[in-house]
Amino acid sequence: MDDRAVSEVVGYVLVLALVVSTMGVLFTTGFGTLQDAQQAEQVNNVERAFDVLDANFEDMYRDGAPSRATEMRLVDGSLGFGESTVITVEQGENNTSIYPRPLVYSDGGDTEIVYEAGAVIRTDGDASVMKSEPGFLISESESTVHVLRTSASSGTSAHTGAGTVLVVGSQPSSGPQVTTFDSGEEINLTVETTRADAWDRYFTAYENEGVGQVVDRGEESVTYQVESEEVTVVRTRISLRFA
């Protein structure tokens, strides 16, 4: 074989190697991008399902519906319950505390969608954003702090992996519990949760409107001073199970 023939073979091999390596890079990059897009869409679908769940629970406490069911389709990740949030309304020596247990979807990474005390919150890494606000009505004359005290029904465990989950919420026939605080001493509302930054921004929005003020904030708690003539705390219990 002469030098020219050898050069053509070598050139062919080099071109073929370049094409194969380029295709490999494109496949790897494209496959990773596709996976990321699919995971992002899955999280967005779950977020929309949590919006529906929020609306269903609103029907329960506003219209007195005994139960509501919300369908969630999971491709990956897990659906379960987080550690209880603590919401305390305090006036001097009088206080009332509520312990809702949040419903939590985790994508297996840094993203969570959470239903917490009537609010829908999305967490990405260390940052949390409130996507749907709780049933609080705050004004200078009177304020209502309506907290949905969610809890897991006996025997309910986390759902992991792909599949359709029906989240069924039920409330007792006894109805909500109501506690009223009159004006006089300062009334403080404290939320203790790992998603305190989302609640902080929620209360700060009221503060910016000239209603109340945030008087203490930490990594896992925020305290808002309610400057109203009367504050009514409403606790609606909702028991959750998966079907």
C-alpha positions in Angstrom: 0.0 0.0 0.0 1.5 3.4 -1.0 1.7 6.5 1.2 -1.4 8.0 -0.5 -3.6 5.1 0.3 -2.4 5.0 3.9 -3.2 8.7 4.2 -6.7 8.2 2.9 -7.3 5.4 5.4 -6.0 7.4 8.3 -8.1 10.4 7.2 -11.2 8.3 7.0 -10.6 6.8 10.5 -10.0 10.3 11.9 -13.2 11.7 10.3 -15.2 8.7 11.5 -13.8 9.1 15.1 -14.7 12.8 15.0 -18.3 12.1 13.8 -18.8 9.3 16.5 -17.5 11.5 19.3 -19.6 14.5 18.2 -22.7 12.3 18.1 -21.9 11.0 21.5 -21.6 14.5 23.0 -24.8 15.6 21.3 -26.7 12.5 22.5 -25.4 12.9 26.1 -26.2 16.6 26.2 -29.6 16.2 24.5 -30.6 13.3 26.7 -29.7 15.3 29.8 -31.6 18.3 28.6 -34.6 16.2 27.8 -34.5 14.6 31.3 -34.3 18.0 32.9 -37.3 19.3 30.8 -39.4 16.2 31.7 -38.6 16.6 35.4 -39.5 20.3 35.3 -42.8 19.5 33.6 -43.6 16.8 36.2 -43.0 19.3 39.1 -45.2 21.9 37.3 -48.0 19.3 36.9 -47.8 18.5 40.6 -47.9 22.2 41.4 -51.1 22.6 39.3 -52.6 19.6 41.2 -51.8 21.3 44.5 -53.7 24.4 43.2 -56.7 22.1 42.6 -56.3 20.6 46.1 -56.2 24.1 47.6 -59.5 25.0 45.8 -61.1 21.7 47.0 -60.2 22.4 50.6 -61.5 25.9 50.2 -64.9 24.4 49.2 -64.7 22.3 52.4 -64.2 25.2 54.9 -66.3 27.8 53.1 -69.2 25.6 52.0 -69.1 23.0 54.6 -68.4 20.1 52.2 -67.6 17.0 54.4 -64.9 15.7 52.0 -63.1 16.3 48.7 -60.7 14.2 46.6 -57.8 15.5 44.4 -56.1 13.3 41.8 -52.3 13.6 41.4 -50.3 11.8 38.7 -46.7 11.2 39.7 -44.0 10.2 37.3 -41.3 10.2 40.0 -40.6 11.5 43.5 -42.7 11.0 46.6 -45.8 12.3 48.3 -46.1 12.3 52.0 -46.2 14.5 55.2 -43.6 16.8 56.7 -42.9 17.8 60.2 -45.7 19.8 61.9 -45.7 23.6 61.4 -46.5 25.6 64.5 -48.8 28.7 64.2 -49.3 30.7 67.5 -51.4 33.7 68.2 -50.4 35.4 71.4 -51.7 38.3 73.4 -50.1 38.7 76.8 -50.6 35.5 78.8 -53.4 34.3 76.4 -52.3 32.3 73.4 -53.4 29.5 71.1 -51.2 27.2 69.0 -52.1 25.2 66.0 -50.0 22.3 64.6 -50.9 21.6 60.9 -48.9 18.8 59.3 -48.0 19.8 55.8 -48.6 17.7 52.7 -45.3 17.5 50.8 -44.3 16.4 47.3 -40.6 16.0 46.8 -39.0 15.4 43.3 -36.1 13.6 44.9 -33.8 16.6 44.5 -34.0 20.1 45.8 -37.6 20.9 44.8 -40.7 20.5 47.0 -44.4 21.5 46.6 -46.0 21.9 50.0 -49.5 22.5 51.3 -49.0 24.2 54.6 -51.8 25.7 56.8 -53.9 26.7 53.8 -51.0 28.0 51.6 -49.2 26.3 48.7 -45.5 26.8 48.8 -42.8 25.8 46.4 -39.2 25.3 47.6 -36.1 25.2 45.4 -33.0 24.6 47.4 -33.0 27.1 50.3 -35.5 29.5 48.8 -39.3 29.2 49.2 -42.1 31.0 47.3 -45.7 31.1 48.3 -47.7 30.2 45.2 -51.2 30.4 46.9 -51.9 32.4 50.0 -53.6 31.1 53.2 -57.1 32.0 54.3 -56.0 35.1 56.3 -58.0 38.3 56.1 -56.0 41.1 57.8 -57.2 44.7 58.2 -57.0 47.6 60.8 -60.6 47.0 62.1 -60.7 43.2 62.3 -58.6 40.2 61.2 -59.3 36.5 60.6 -56.5 34.0 60.9 -58.0 30.9 59.3 -55.7 27.9 59.6 -56.3 24.6 58.0 -55.0 22.0 60.4 -54.1 19.1 58.1 -53.1 15.8 59.5 -52.4 12.2 58.2 -55.2 9.7 58.7 -54.3 6.6 60.7 -52.3 4.1 58.5 -51.5 6.7 55.8 -47.9 6.4 54.6 -45.9 8.1 51.9 -46.4 7.2 48.2 -43.2 6.8 46.2 -42.6 6.4 42.5 -44.9 6.6 39.4 -48.6 6.2 39.7 -51.9 8.1 40.3 -52.7 9.1 43.9 -56.0 10.2 45.1 -55.6 12.6 48.1 -58.8 12.5 50.1 -59.5 15.2 52.7 -62.3 14.9 55.3 -63.4 17.2 58.1 -65.3 16.3 61.3 -69.0 17.2 61.6 -68.2 19.2 64.7 -67.0 22.1 62.5 -64.2 24.6 63.1 -63.0 25.9 66.4 -63.0 29.7 67.0 -61.0 31.9 69.4 -61.3 35.7 69.6 -58.7 38.2 70.8 -59.9 41.7 71.5 -57.8 44.9 71.2 -55.8 46.1 74.1 -52.5 44.4 74.4 -50.4 43.6 71.3 -51.4 40.5 69.3 -48.5 38.6 67.7 -48.8 35.9 65.1 -45.8 33.5 64.8 -45.2 30.9 62.2 -42.5 28.3 62.9 -41.5 26.4 59.7 -38.5 25.6 57.5 -40.3 27.7 54.9 -40.3 30.9 57.0 -38.9 33.0 54.2 -42.2 32.6 52.2 -44.3 33.5 55.2 -42.0 36.5 55.9 -42.7 37.9 52.4 -46.4 37.3 52.8 -46.5 39.3 56.1 -44.2 42.0 54.7 -46.7 42.7 52.0 -49.3 43.6 54.6 -46.6 45.7 56.4 -45.9 47.6 53.2 -49.6 48.4 53.0 -49.4 49.9 56.5 -51.2 47.1 58.3 -49.2 45.5 61.1 -45.5 44.8 61.1 -43.0 42.0 61.2 -41.3 42.2 64.6 -39.1 39.2 64.5 -37.7 37.0 61.8 -35.3 34.0 61.8 -34.3 31.1 59.6 -37.3 28.9 60.7 -39.7 31.4 62.2 -41.4 34.8 61.6 -43.5 36.9 64.0 -46.0 39.4 62.7 -47.7 41.9 64.9 -51.4 42.2 64.0 -52.6 45.7 64.5 -56.4 45.1 64.4 -59.1 45.9 66.9 -60.2 42.3 66.9 -58.5 39.1 65.8 -60.4 35.9 65.2 -58.6 32.6 64.9 -60.4 29.8 63.1 -59.1 26.2 63.1 -60.5 23.8 60.5 -59.3 20.3 60.9 -58.8 18.2 57.7 -57.7 14.6 57.8 -55.8 13.4 54.8 -55.5 9.9 53.3 -54.2 8.4 50.0 -56.3 6.2 47.9 
